[in-house]
Amino acid sequence: MNQRLLELAHKRGRLTARIQAQREALAADAWPVAATLEAADSGARGLQWLKTHPGTVGAGLALSFILRPKRVFRWLRRGYLAWRGYTTLRQRLDDLGRRARG
């Protein structure tokens, strides 16, 4: 009986080591997708907030359009351009970091 338990413990140790190696390989293979998944999660959280706060969003938009529609569109354009610049810069810095790591 003790011999059987020793064999099972040894087999379990080998399986645990194999599982750990597989986890490490999966993590190494999945890192390029992590940024995309994070962006998708962020978008999903934003949509969830919009769904749970429709009154706040609607009131803010209505107030903005009532006060000064031209100014609203100008600020929307500026915000969009700032966001695009930020994402482009972040992407380029990420690329440089990957190149530096080799």
C-alpha positions in Angstrom: 0.0 0.0 0.0 2.8 2.4 0.8 4.5 1.7 -2.5 1.2 2.6 -4.3 0.9 5.8 -2.3 4.5 6.7 -3.2 3.8 6.1 -6.9 0.7 8.2 -6.8 2.5 11.1 -5.0 5.4 10.9 -7.6 2.9 10.9 -10.5 1.0 13.8 -8.9 4.3 15.8 -8.6 5.1 15.2 -12.3 1.5 16.2 -13.3 1.8 19.4 -11.2 5.1 20.3 -12.8 3.6 19.7 -16.3 0.5 21.8 -15.5 2.8 24.7 -14.3 4.8 24.5 -17.5 1.6 24.6 -19.6 0.4 27.6 -17.7 3.7 29.4 -18.3 3.6 28.5 -22.0 0.0 29.7 -22.2 0.8 33.0 -20.5 3.8 33.6 -22.8 1.6 32.9 -25.9 -1.4 35.0 -24.7 0.4 38.3 -23.9 -0.2 39.9 -27.3 -3.9 39.5 -26.9 -4.0 40.9 -23.3 -4.1 44.6 -24.5 -6.9 43.9 -26.8 -8.9 42.1 -24.2 -8.2 44.9 -21.7 -9.6 47.4 -24.3 -12.7 45.3 -24.8 -13.2 45.0 -21.0 -12.9 48.8 -20.7 -15.4 49.3 -23.5 -17.8 46.9 -21.9 -17.5 48.7 -18.5 -18.2 52.0 -20.3 -21.3 50.6 -21.9 -22.5 49.2 -18.6 -22.1 52.6 -17.0 -24.1 54.2 -19.8 -26.8 51.6 -19.4 -27.1 52.2 -15.6 -26.9 56.0 -15.9 -29.1 57.0 -18.9 -30.6 60.0 -17.2 -27.3 61.5 -16.4 -26.0 61.0 -19.9 -29.2 62.3 -21.5 -29.3 65.4 -19.3 -25.7 66.2 -20.0 -26.2 65.9 -23.7 -29.4 67.9 -23.7 -27.9 70.7 -21.6 -24.8 70.8 -23.9 -26.9 71.1 -27.1 -29.3 73.7 -25.6 -26.5 76.0 -24.4 -24.1 76.0 -27.4 -24.3 73.4 -30.1 -21.3 74.8 -32.0 -19.1 74.8 -28.9 -20.2 71.2 -28.1 -19.1 70.0 -31.5 -15.8 71.8 -31.2 -15.0 70.3 -27.8 -16.1 66.8 -29.1 -13.6 67.2 -32.0 -10.9 68.3 -29.6 -11.5 65.5 -27.3 -11.5 63.0 -30.1 -8.2 64.3 -31.5 -6.6 64.3 -28.0 -7.8 60.7 -27.5 -6.4 59.6 -30.9 -3.1 61.3 -30.1 -2.9 59.6 -26.8 -3.7 56.1 -28.1 -1.2 56.6 -31.0 1.5 57.7 -28.6 0.8 54.8 -26.2 1.0 52.3 -29.0 4.3 53.7 -30.2 5.7 53.6 -26.7 4.6 50.0 -26.3 6.2 49.1 -29.6 9.5 50.7 -28.5 9.3 48.9 -25.2 8.9 45.6 -27.0 11.8 46.3 -29.2 14.0 47.2 -26.3 13.1 44.0 -24.5 14.1 42.1 -27.6 
